[in-house]
Every structure is written in structure tokens, then in C-alpha cells.
Amino acid sequence: MQKITLNNGVEMPMEGFGVFQVPDKSQCKTAVLQALDAGYRLIDTASAYMNEEAVGDAIRESGIPRKELFITTKLWIQDAGYENAKKAFQTSLDKLGLDYLDLYLIHQPYNDYYGSYRAMEELYKEGRIRAIGVCNFYPERLVDLCMNATVIPAVNQVECHPFFQQKEAMAVMKEHHVQIEAWGPFAEGQKNIFTNDILTKIAGKYGKTTAQVILRWNIQRGVVVIPKSVHENRIQENINIWDFTLSEDDMEAIAQMDLGHSEIIDHFSANTAKYLNEFKIHD
Ligand SMILES: NC(=O)c1ccc[n+]([C@@H]2O[C@H](COP(=O)([O-])OP(=O)(O)OC[C@H]3O[C@@H](n4cnc5c(N)ncnc54)[C@H](OP(=O)(O)O)[C@@H]3O)[C@@H](O)[C@H]2O)c1
């Protein structure tokens, strides 16, 4: 598994395992154990996914040394602000049963995220988090944060797949030395991505599946991917992407699939800001 060096020197695996929409504890624990067994070392959870305990259980049961793992969780909007963020960080650590995080991310660019980020900068400087970053920060917010923070975010996790390739946002991240990490690398299965004609044709050439081609394409563009699955065969399939390389022509053919916008969530819409701010994860 290839690793990428973040802007603070920390090494991050280029592929991880995501656990969004796996609220069932036993299913989540089983899936994470299967992922760890298959060779994934980066696990991506969030306080809002309601499964940090299950991830922690799987980590302990796997017996894999802590330093070999790269554990990410995220701070929800409701917990924004300096004091709240410090409390939420400790709650996440307790639920995961860990004493440090590899990556802590602001989940959404709403509420008092500057206060949150100041708390995260302190925790980072105290050595309780190895790297800090954000999610869903589009160029103007990302640049603003980079210009006003004392610690440049190491990672920006954004939706990124063949239908929404984030070309412009990637250029801005590159300029500010922020690593892009793709959420929804399969577009959450939308638009029949797994049976798309262009991807199916390319997959056939390499004896690979469309899922493997999609992940490989992002890896070759320097994008970290965190596919989710609750099926062991798919969990294994999705990590079996390190033995082939897409040609420049095939990379270009996929580049042509870009629609330039999300069909999952629009972070520029007032309704999204309202809906996400109203989404509560605790009293
Ligand atoms: N920061 C954020 O705001 C944010 C937002 C969304 C997601 N994320 C993170 O990114 C991770 C990945 O994104 P996602 O879970 O939203 O969506 P995704 O990984 O793009 O897609 C997951 C879907 O694809 C299916 N799938 C997985 N592998 C497959 C394969 N090889 N063949 C066919 N179908 C396959 C899964 O079904 P089965 O599970 O039934 O196999 C599931 O329905 C999340 O789990 C989470 O950690 C972050």
C-alpha cells in the first residue's frame, strides 16, 4: 500500500476504509475487522456516524499495533466552538478507546469552525492528534482558513469521483499543500457508476472491476480514497488495486466523465446549510 507524506511529515495510507451509513454496531465492527484483515490500515469514521465505539472494538479485537493504524474521526457541527470541540474530541477518543488520533477533521464548514480549529491546533501541538484538517471546505473557505490558521490543514476531505472530479479545488489544495482525500469515491453508487460504459470498457482491458478502476484513477491523480462496503468480497476487491496502472489514455477517458458538480449534496445551497445545522447527534 502506497503512502503519502502530509504537509507536516506524517505518512498517510493512500487508501482507507470508510464507515458512513453503518450505524449497526455489530455490522460495523465486522466490516472493520474484515477491512483490517484485508490490509486496510486507515479507518475513516465520524462522531456523526454513531459508530466510533464499534470501530474501537474492531481495532482492539484485531490486535494490530496502534502505531500501524491511521485512525480518522470528525467533529460535528453541533460541537463547533473552542470549548465544545475540546470536549467532543475527548468523547470521540473515549468512544474509540484510543489515547491519540492520527487525523481529526472538521466535518462541515458551518457554525464556529474557527473556534473548533483553534482547539484542534492546541491538541495537535500537545501531540494528541498527529494531523488536523477539514472536510467539504471549498476553495474560498479553505484559502481563508489557510491564511488565518497557525497550522495549515493537512487534509481536505471532499466528494471526489469520476462524475465530480474537483479539478479546480485540487489546484487550490495543491497550492496550499493540503492533501485531498475523496469521500464518496464511488459517487455512493449513483448514476449506475458500476456499470458505466466507459469504466466497464477500461476495466475489461486490465482484467479489473469498474470499482477497482475508479479507485485506481483517483490514486493515480494523487487523491487518497476511502471506499465503504459492508460486503467482505467488495472490501477485498476494493483494496486489490495495487497491481495495475491505468494508461494516460484511460486516465484521460475518465477525465472526460466530469460533470463538475455534485449530485449527492450541494454545499453552496442554503437548504444544505440549514439541513446539516439541524442534524443533531446528541441532546
Ligand atoms: N466528510 C464527509 O462529509 C463525508 C461524506 C460522505 C462520506 N464520507 C466518508 O467517505 C466514505 C466513503 O463514501 P460513501 O460511503 O459515502 O460512499 P462510496 O464509498 O462512494 O460508496 C459506497 C457504496 O458503494 C457500494 N460498493 C462498495 N464497493 C463496491 C463494489 N466493489 N462493487 C459494487 N458496489 C460497491 C457500497 O455498497 P455495500 O456497502 O452494500 O457493499 C455502498 O452502497 C464514507 O464511508 C465516509 O467514511 C465522508
The ligand as an SDF file (V2000), in Angstrom:
LIG
                    3D

 48 52  0  0  0  0  0  0  0  0999 V2000
  -16.5880   14.0940    5.1510 N   0  0  0  0  0  0  0  0  0  0  0  0
  -17.7730   13.8970    4.6480 C   0  0  0  0  0  0  0  0  0  0  0  0
  -18.6170   14.8080    4.5960 O   0  0  0  0  0  0  0  0  0  0  0  0
  -18.1280   12.5450    4.1260 C   0  0  0  0  0  0  0  0  0  0  0  0
  -19.3280   12.3430    3.4200 C   0  0  0  0  0  0  0  0  0  0  0  0
  -19.6150   11.0600    2.9480 C   0  0  0  0  0  0  0  0  0  0  0  0
  -18.7110   10.0300    3.1570 C   0  0  0  0  0  0  0  0  0  0  0  0
  -17.5540   10.2390    3.8580 N   0  0  0  0  0  0  0  0  0  0  0  0
  -16.5710    9.1520    4.0770 C   0  0  0  0  0  0  0  0  0  0  0  0
  -16.2390    8.5610    2.8130 O   0  0  0  0  0  0  0  0  0  0  0  0
  -16.5130    7.1540    2.8610 C   0  0  0  0  0  0  0  0  0  0  0  0
  -16.9070    6.6340    1.5020 C   0  0  0  0  0  0  0  0  0  0  0  0
  -18.0280    7.3140    0.9790 O   0  0  0  0  0  0  0  0  0  0  0  0
  -19.5120    6.7190    0.9880 P   0  0  0  0  0  0  0  0  0  0  0  0
  -19.6030    5.6280    1.9970 O   0  0  0  0  0  0  0  0  0  0  0  0
  -20.4400    7.8500    1.1590 O   0  0  0  0  0  0  0  0  0  0  0  0
  -19.7460    6.1530   -0.4670 O   0  0  0  0  0  0  0  0  0  0  0  0
  -18.8910    5.2820   -1.5370 P   0  0  0  0  0  0  0  0  0  0  0  0
  -17.7110    4.6470   -0.8960 O   0  0  0  0  0  0  0  0  0  0  0  0
  -18.7280    6.1440   -2.7440 O   0  0  0  0  0  0  0  0  0  0  0  0
  -19.9620    4.1820   -1.9540 O   0  0  0  0  0  0  0  0  0  0  0  0
  -20.4080    3.1890   -1.0880 C   0  0  0  0  0  0  0  0  0  0  0  0
  -21.4750    2.3860   -1.8560 C   0  0  0  0  0  0  0  0  0  0  0  0
  -20.8440    1.5990   -2.8820 O   0  0  0  0  0  0  0  0  0  0  0  0
  -21.1370    0.2160   -2.6770 C   0  0  0  0  0  0  0  0  0  0  0  0
  -19.9130   -0.5420   -3.0290 N   0  0  0  0  0  0  0  0  0  0  0  0
  -18.7190   -0.5230   -2.3830 C   0  0  0  0  0  0  0  0  0  0  0  0
  -17.8200   -1.2650   -3.0320 N   0  0  0  0  0  0  0  0  0  0  0  0
  -18.4390   -1.7840   -4.1150 C   0  0  0  0  0  0  0  0  0  0  0  0
  -18.0200   -2.6500   -5.1500 C   0  0  0  0  0  0  0  0  0  0  0  0
  -16.7710   -3.0880   -5.2300 N   0  0  0  0  0  0  0  0  0  0  0  0
  -18.9340   -3.0000   -6.1040 N   0  0  0  0  0  0  0  0  0  0  0  0
  -20.2150   -2.5300   -6.0460 C   0  0  0  0  0  0  0  0  0  0  0  0
  -20.6690   -1.7130   -5.0710 N   0  0  0  0  0  0  0  0  0  0  0  0
  -19.7880   -1.3400   -4.1030 C   0  0  0  0  0  0  0  0  0  0  0  0
  -21.4940    0.0860   -1.2090 C   0  0  0  0  0  0  0  0  0  0  0  0
  -22.3980   -0.9780   -1.0220 O   0  0  0  0  0  0  0  0  0  0  0  0
  -22.2080   -2.0930    0.1340 P   0  0  0  0  0  0  0  0  0  0  0  0
  -21.7720   -1.4030    1.4040 O   0  0  0  0  0  0  0  0  0  0  0  0
  -23.5640   -2.6950    0.2170 O   0  0  0  0  0  0  0  0  0  0  0  0
  -21.1720   -3.0430   -0.3890 O   0  0  0  0  0  0  0  0  0  0  0  0
  -22.2020    1.4280   -0.9590 C   0  0  0  0  0  0  0  0  0  0  0  0
  -23.5550    1.3730   -1.4030 O   0  0  0  0  0  0  0  0  0  0  0  0
  -17.6300    7.0730    3.9180 C   0  0  0  0  0  0  0  0  0  0  0  0
  -17.8500    5.7450    4.3550 O   0  0  0  0  0  0  0  0  0  0  0  0
  -17.1130    8.0140    4.9540 C   0  0  0  0  0  0  0  0  0  0  0  0
  -16.0980    7.4220    5.7190 O   0  0  0  0  0  0  0  0  0  0  0  0
  -17.2600   11.4790    4.3380 C   0  0  0  0  0  0  0  0  0  0  0  0
  1  2  1  0
  2  3  2  0
  2  4  1  0
  4  5  1  0
  4 48  2  0
  5  6  2  0
  6  7  1  0
  7  8  2  0
  8  9  1  0
  8 48  1  0
  9 10  1  0
  9 46  1  0
 10 11  1  0
 11 12  1  0
 11 44  1  0
 12 13  1  0
 13 14  1  0
 14 15  2  0
 14 16  1  0
 14 17  1  0
 17 18  1  0
 18 19  2  0
 18 20  1  0
 18 21  1  0
 21 22  1  0
 22 23  1  0
 23 24  1  0
 23 42  1  0
 24 25  1  0
 25 26  1  0
 25 36  1  0
 26 27  1  0
 26 35  1  0
 27 28  2  0
 28 29  1  0
 29 30  1  0
 29 35  2  0
 30 31  1  0
 30 32  2  0
 32 33  1  0
 33 34  2  0
 34 35  1  0
 36 37  1  0
 36 42  1  0
 37 38  1  0
 38 39  2  0
 38 40  1  0
 38 41  1  0
 42 43  1  0
 44 45  1  0
 44 46  1  0
 46 47  1  0
M  CHG  2   8   1  16  -1
M  END
$$$$
